[in-house]
Amino acid sequence: MTTADRDRTALAGARLVLPGGVVEGDRLAVEGERIAGLGGDTAPGDLDLTGYTVVPGFVDLHVHGGGGAAYTSGIAEEALLAARTHLEHGTTTTVASTVTGEIDEVARQAHVLSELVEDGVLAGIHFEGPFISPGRCGAHRPDLLRDPDPALVRKLVDAARGHATMVTLAPELPGGLDSVRMLADLGVIAAVGHTDSDYATTLAAIEAGATVATHLFNAMPGIAHRAPGPIVALLEDERVTVELINDGVHLHPSVLDLAFGTAGASRVALITDAMGAAGMGDGLYPLGPLQVEVKDGVARLVEGGAIAGSTLTLDVAFKRALTVNGLSLNQAVESLSATPARLLGLSDSIGSLEAGKFADLVVVDSGSYELVAVMRRGRWVLGGEKFGRVKSV
């Protein structure tokens, strides 16, 4: 067998979730790192995926850690473990998120993470804090918060060495709108989050270039009939992609349904906002400079009890979208893969099952939607040994 032969494989008999719809019993061929083609005749030696559904790899825009490790540690080995943990749960593209800390320390973390972007492990860096509202800081240390002075924001962006993907900030703070404009000019996503912004200020932030709502509904004022606040402004504008955490803790299912009904799957990105306990059990875990206790899978600050990220993985968010929220396969795939890929400017290479794109695949059981296998860049990272070969055609 030649090296080229070893780099070729085909998945036969699977349900494929394609951009144009769901196709039953189809064939997907992989060559090297890429999808070589769809359809065609089954051949002896193809992997038999009858009874399974294949979807594109998940894309997480907002994740702080997993597997007992955190991206905020500033240690490359921990970041690798966190990325691997989420990869084994279907996240083939990860944007690593920081949390509020001293500016110089967050800059140091960004330098370490930028090397992993250059190595292809991560897709970018998301700075969540310290440029957020003290009144909506959640699991961020209040004494370390800073106004979004454009010079400080630029310092963190520069520390990422061209790999800053997104900055979450509160636009109502001094320097907020100027920082949004600067980020837009730099090609970095400005996200509205952890904010006390009103409706008008949020609209101004969108006009200035903000295009993402950080975990919509959480860490921001709710909707009031005379004060619609940031939620309505972010939901109603077609230019904004809204993050949602579908773990059954951060949002009631009906609230998630409301967001999907208003914005549609093309503007919803399901995220984890996971901290180091994702993929682990209950216990104590660090989140930046803070201590978190996980009990029954729910992460809360030891001091104060605020929700501190999640223990969610995207395979669970995918299953909940289908079984709890009643989304179609295409809607779920759009929000977990296509929409975040498009936001990152990577839709030419990831986010859907199409010839020429990277072979980033997630295989789930067609009945239960439980994760079965994961392929990244044409290589099985989990579960590939489960599938037998097609013996005859």
C-alpha positions as CSV (number, residue, x, y, z in Angstrom):
1,M,0.0,0.0,0.0
2,T,1.4,3.4,-1.0
3,T,1.4,6.5,1.2
4,A,-1.2,8.0,-1.2
5,D,-3.4,4.9,-0.6
6,R,-3.2,5.3,3.1
7,D,-4.2,9.0,2.7
8,R,-7.4,8.0,0.9
9,T,-10.6,6.8,2.4
10,A,-14.3,6.9,1.7
11,L,-17.3,6.8,4.0
12,A,-20.3,4.9,2.5
13,G,-23.9,4.5,3.4
14,A,-24.0,7.5,5.8
15,R,-26.6,10.2,6.1
16,L,-24.8,13.4,5.0
17,V,-25.8,16.8,6.2
18,L,-24.9,19.0,3.2
19,P,-25.5,22.7,2.6
20,G,-28.4,21.9,0.2
21,G,-30.1,19.4,2.6
22,V,-29.8,16.0,4.1
23,V,-28.9,13.1,1.8
24,E,-29.4,9.5,2.9
25,G,-27.0,6.6,2.2
26,D,-24.5,8.7,0.4
27,R,-20.7,8.5,-0.1
28,L,-18.0,10.9,0.9
29,A,-14.4,10.5,-0.2
30,V,-11.4,11.9,1.6
31,E,-7.9,12.4,0.1
32,G,-5.2,13.7,2.3
33,E,-6.5,16.6,4.4
34,R,-9.4,17.4,2.1
35,I,-12.8,16.1,1.0
36,A,-12.2,14.8,-2.4
37,G,-15.8,14.4,-3.5
38,L,-19.4,13.5,-2.7
39,G,-21.5,10.7,-4.2
40,G,-20.4,8.1,-6.6
41,D,-20.4,4.3,-6.5
42,T,-19.5,2.4,-3.4
43,A,-16.3,0.5,-3.7
44,P,-15.0,-2.5,-1.7
45,G,-12.9,-1.3,1.2
46,D,-15.0,1.8,1.8
47,L,-15.9,2.3,5.5
48,D,-19.5,1.3,6.1
49,L,-21.3,4.1,8.0
50,T,-24.8,2.7,7.5
51,G,-26.8,4.0,10.5
52,Y,-24.6,7.0,11.1
53,T,-24.9,10.7,10.3
54,V,-21.9,12.7,9.2
55,V,-21.8,16.5,9.8
56,P,-19.1,19.1,9.4
57,G,-16.7,19.6,12.4
58,F,-18.0,22.0,15.0
59,V,-16.5,25.5,15.3
60,D,-16.3,27.0,18.8
61,L,-15.9,30.8,18.9
62,H,-15.8,31.0,22.7
63,V,-14.1,28.5,25.0
64,H,-11.8,29.0,28.0
65,G,-10.6,25.4,28.6
66,G,-11.4,21.7,29.1
67,G,-9.9,18.5,30.3
68,G,-8.8,20.1,33.5
69,A,-6.7,22.7,31.6
70,A,-7.2,26.4,30.8
71,Y,-6.1,28.6,28.0
72,T,-5.5,31.3,30.7
73,S,-2.7,29.3,32.2
74,G,-0.2,30.6,29.7
75,I,1.2,27.1,29.5
76,A,1.3,25.6,26.0
77,E,0.8,22.0,27.3
78,E,-2.4,23.0,29.1
79,A,-3.7,24.7,26.0
80,L,-3.0,21.6,23.9
81,L,-4.9,19.5,26.4
82,A,-7.9,21.8,26.4
83,A,-8.0,21.8,22.6
84,R,-7.6,18.0,22.4
85,T,-10.5,17.6,24.9
86,H,-12.9,19.6,22.8
87,L,-11.6,18.0,19.6
88,E,-12.6,14.6,21.0
89,H,-16.1,16.1,21.4
90,G,-16.3,17.2,17.8
91,T,-14.8,20.7,17.9
92,T,-12.4,20.7,15.0
93,T,-11.9,24.5,15.0
94,T,-11.3,26.3,18.3
95,V,-10.9,30.0,19.2
96,A,-9.3,30.2,22.6
97,S,-10.8,32.7,25.0
98,T,-9.0,34.5,27.8
99,V,-10.5,36.0,31.0
100,T,-9.9,39.2,32.8
101,G,-6.5,39.6,34.3
102,E,-3.6,42.0,34.6
103,I,-3.0,43.5,31.1
104,D,0.6,42.3,31.0
105,E,-0.4,38.8,32.1
106,V,-3.2,38.5,29.5
107,A,-0.7,39.7,26.9
108,R,1.7,37.0,27.9
109,Q,-1.1,34.4,27.6
110,A,-1.8,35.7,24.1
111,H,1.8,35.3,23.1
112,V,1.7,31.6,24.1
113,L,-1.6,31.0,22.4
114,S,-0.5,32.8,19.2
115,E,2.2,30.1,18.8
116,L,-0.5,27.4,18.8
117,V,-2.4,29.3,16.2
118,E,0.7,29.3,14.0
119,D,1.0,25.6,14.6
120,G,-2.6,25.0,13.4
121,V,-3.9,23.9,16.8
122,L,-6.1,27.0,17.4
123,A,-7.9,29.2,14.9
124,G,-7.5,32.5,16.9
125,I,-7.7,34.2,20.2
126,H,-10.7,35.9,21.9
127,F,-10.1,38.4,24.6
128,E,-13.1,38.4,27.0
129,G,-12.3,41.1,29.5
130,P,-10.9,43.2,31.1
131,F,-12.9,45.8,29.1
132,I,-16.3,45.0,30.6
133,S,-18.9,46.4,32.9
134,P,-18.3,46.1,36.7
135,G,-22.0,45.6,37.1
136,R,-22.1,42.7,34.6
137,C,-18.7,41.1,35.3
138,G,-19.9,37.6,36.1
139,A,-16.9,35.4,36.6
140,H,-14.3,38.2,36.1
141,R,-12.4,39.9,39.0
142,P,-13.9,43.3,39.4
143,D,-10.7,44.9,40.7
144,L,-8.9,43.9,37.4
145,L,-11.5,45.5,35.1
146,R,-10.4,48.4,32.8
147,D,-12.2,50.9,30.6
148,P,-11.7,50.0,27.0
149,D,-9.1,52.6,26.2
150,P,-8.1,52.0,22.6
151,A,-4.4,52.0,23.5
152,L,-4.9,49.2,26.0
153,V,-7.2,47.3,23.7
154,R,-4.5,47.6,21.0
155,K,-1.8,46.3,23.3
156,L,-3.7,43.0,23.7
157,V,-4.4,42.8,20.0
158,D,-0.7,43.4,19.2
159,A,0.3,40.7,21.8
160,A,-1.6,38.2,19.7
161,R,0.8,38.8,16.8
162,G,-1.9,39.0,14.1
163,H,-4.1,36.2,15.6
164,A,-6.6,38.2,17.6
165,T,-9.9,37.1,16.4
166,M,-12.4,38.8,18.8
167,V,-12.5,41.3,21.7
168,T,-15.5,41.4,24.0
169,L,-16.2,44.8,25.5
170,A,-18.9,47.0,27.0
171,P,-19.5,49.8,24.6
172,E,-21.0,52.2,27.1
173,L,-17.7,52.5,29.0
174,P,-15.3,55.4,28.2
175,G,-13.4,54.5,25.0
176,G,-15.9,51.8,24.1
177,L,-17.2,53.1,20.8
178,D,-13.7,54.3,19.8
179,S,-12.3,50.8,20.5
180,V,-15.1,49.2,18.4
181,R,-14.1,51.4,15.5
182,M,-10.4,50.6,15.9
183,L,-11.1,46.9,16.1
184,A,-13.2,47.0,13.0
185,D,-10.5,48.9,11.2
186,L,-8.0,46.2,12.3
187,G,-10.2,43.4,11.1
188,V,-10.8,42.1,14.6
189,I,-14.3,41.2,15.6
190,A,-15.8,43.6,18.2
191,A,-18.3,41.8,20.4
192,V,-20.8,43.4,22.7
193,G,-20.9,41.6,26.1
194,H,-20.7,41.8,29.8
195,T,-22.4,45.1,29.3
196,D,-24.9,47.5,30.9
197,S,-25.5,49.2,27.5
198,D,-28.9,50.5,26.6
199,Y,-30.6,50.1,23.3
200,A,-29.3,53.3,21.7
201,T,-25.7,52.7,22.8
202,T,-25.8,49.2,21.5
203,L,-27.1,50.4,18.1
204,A,-24.2,52.9,18.1
205,A,-21.8,50.1,18.7
206,I,-23.2,48.1,15.8
207,E,-22.9,51.2,13.6
208,A,-19.3,51.5,14.8
209,G,-18.6,48.0,13.6
210,A,-19.6,45.5,16.4
211,T,-20.8,42.3,14.8
212,V,-21.1,39.7,17.6
213,A,-23.2,39.4,20.8
214,T,-21.2,37.6,23.5
215,H,-23.3,34.9,25.0
216,L,-26.6,36.7,24.3
217,F,-28.9,37.2,27.3
218,N,-26.2,36.4,29.8
219,A,-24.3,39.2,31.5
220,M,-26.5,42.0,30.1
221,P,-29.8,43.7,31.0
222,G,-32.9,41.8,30.1
223,I,-35.7,43.0,27.8
224,A,-38.1,45.5,29.3
225,H,-41.1,46.8,27.4
226,R,-40.0,50.4,27.6
227,A,-36.3,49.7,27.7
228,P,-35.5,47.0,25.2
229,G,-31.8,47.2,26.0
230,P,-28.9,45.4,24.2
231,I,-30.7,42.1,23.5
232,V,-33.3,43.6,21.2
233,A,-30.7,45.7,19.4
234,L,-28.4,42.8,18.9
235,L,-31.2,40.4,17.8
236,E,-32.8,42.7,15.3
237,D,-29.7,43.7,13.3
238,E,-28.8,41.5,10.4
239,R,-25.2,42.4,10.8
240,V,-24.9,40.7,14.2
241,T,-24.1,37.1,15.0
242,V,-25.4,36.1,18.4
243,E,-23.6,33.5,20.6
244,L,-25.8,31.2,22.6
245,I,-24.9,28.6,25.3
246,N,-27.2,25.6,24.9
247,D,-26.3,23.7,28.1
248,G,-29.7,23.9,29.8
249,V,-28.2,26.1,32.5
250,H,-27.5,29.5,30.9
251,L,-30.7,29.7,28.9
252,H,-34.2,28.2,29.2
253,P,-35.0,26.3,26.0
254,S,-37.8,28.7,25.1
255,V,-35.3,31.6,25.2
256,L,-33.0,29.8,22.8
257,D,-36.0,29.1,20.6
258,L,-36.9,32.9,20.7
259,A,-33.3,33.7,19.5
260,F,-33.5,31.2,16.7
261,G,-36.9,32.4,15.6
262,T,-35.7,36.0,15.5
263,A,-32.2,35.8,14.1
264,G,-32.3,32.4,12.3
265,A,-29.6,29.8,12.2
266,S,-27.5,31.9,9.8
267,R,-27.0,34.4,12.7
268,V,-26.7,32.1,15.6
269,A,-23.4,30.5,16.8
270,L,-23.7,27.9,19.4
271,I,-20.7,28.1,21.8
272,T,-19.6,26.3,24.9
273,D,-18.0,29.2,27.0
274,A,-16.5,26.1,28.7
275,M,-13.9,26.3,31.4
276,G,-11.4,23.7,32.5
277,A,-14.0,21.3,33.9
278,A,-15.4,20.5,30.5
279,G,-14.9,16.8,29.9
280,M,-14.1,16.3,33.6
281,G,-16.1,15.6,36.8
282,D,-17.2,17.8,39.7
283,G,-14.6,19.6,41.8
284,L,-12.6,22.8,42.2
285,Y,-11.0,24.4,39.1
286,P,-9.3,27.7,38.4
287,L,-10.7,30.3,36.0
288,G,-8.0,32.8,35.5
289,P,-7.4,34.3,38.9
290,L,-10.7,33.0,40.4
291,Q,-11.7,29.7,41.9
292,V,-14.7,27.7,40.6
293,E,-16.6,24.9,42.1
294,V,-18.4,22.5,39.7
295,K,-21.3,20.6,41.2
296,D,-23.6,18.4,39.2
297,G,-21.9,19.7,36.1
298,V,-22.7,23.4,36.9
299,A,-19.7,25.8,37.3
300,R,-20.0,28.6,39.9
301,L,-17.6,30.9,41.6
302,V,-16.6,29.8,45.0
303,E,-17.0,33.4,46.2
304,G,-20.4,34.8,45.3
305,G,-21.8,31.8,43.4
306,A,-22.0,33.5,40.0
307,I,-22.2,31.1,37.0
308,A,-18.6,30.7,35.8
309,G,-18.7,29.6,32.2
310,S,-19.9,26.0,31.5
311,T,-18.8,22.4,31.4
312,L,-20.4,22.1,28.0
313,T,-19.0,20.4,24.9
314,L,-20.4,21.0,21.4
315,D,-21.5,17.5,20.8
316,V,-23.9,18.0,23.7
317,A,-25.0,21.3,22.4
318,F,-25.7,19.7,19.0
319,K,-27.8,16.9,20.6
320,R,-29.8,19.4,22.7
321,A,-30.5,21.5,19.6
322,L,-32.1,18.5,17.9
323,T,-33.8,16.8,20.8
324,V,-34.7,19.6,23.1
325,N,-35.2,22.6,20.8
326,G,-36.5,20.6,17.8
327,L,-34.1,22.2,15.3
328,S,-33.5,20.5,12.0
329,L,-30.2,18.9,11.2
330,N,-29.4,21.7,8.8
331,Q,-30.3,24.4,11.3
332,A,-28.1,22.7,14.0
333,V,-25.2,22.3,11.6
334,E,-25.5,25.8,10.4
335,S,-25.2,27.2,13.9
336,L,-22.4,24.9,15.0
337,S,-20.3,24.9,11.9
338,A,-21.3,27.1,8.9
339,T,-22.2,30.3,10.8
340,P,-19.1,30.5,13.0
341,A,-16.9,29.5,10.1
342,R,-18.3,32.3,8.0
343,L,-17.8,34.8,10.9
344,L,-14.2,33.8,11.1
345,G,-13.7,34.2,7.4
346,L,-12.9,30.5,7.0
347,S,-15.9,29.3,5.1
348,D,-13.8,28.5,2.1
349,S,-12.1,25.7,4.0
350,I,-14.4,24.6,6.9
351,G,-18.0,24.7,8.0
352,S,-19.7,22.4,5.5
353,L,-19.3,19.1,3.7
354,E,-18.1,20.2,0.3
355,A,-15.4,19.0,-2.1
356,G,-12.1,20.8,-1.6
357,K,-12.7,21.8,2.0
358,F,-10.8,20.3,4.9
359,A,-12.0,16.8,5.9
360,D,-13.2,17.9,9.4
361,L,-16.1,15.5,10.2
362,V,-18.2,14.5,13.1
363,V,-20.0,11.2,13.0
364,V,-23.1,10.6,15.2
365,D,-25.5,7.8,15.7
366,S,-28.5,8.5,13.4
367,G,-31.0,7.5,16.1
368,S,-29.6,9.0,19.4
369,Y,-27.3,11.7,17.9
370,E,-24.6,10.5,20.3
371,L,-21.0,11.2,19.2
372,V,-19.3,8.2,17.6
373,A,-16.2,9.5,15.8
374,V,-14.3,12.6,14.9
375,M,-12.0,13.3,11.9
376,R,-9.8,16.4,11.6
377,R,-7.9,17.2,8.5
378,G,-8.5,13.8,7.1
379,R,-7.2,11.9,10.2
380,W,-9.4,10.1,12.7
381,V,-8.8,11.5,16.1
382,L,-11.6,9.4,17.8
383,G,-13.6,6.4,16.9
384,G,-12.4,5.5,13.4
385,E,-11.8,1.9,14.3
386,K,-15.6,1.4,15.0
387,F,-16.4,1.2,11.3
388,G,-16.2,-2.0,9.2
389,R,-15.4,-2.2,5.5
390,V,-17.8,-2.6,2.7
391,K,-17.2,-6.1,1.5
392,S,-19.2,-6.2,-1.7
393,V,-21.2,-3.9,-4.0
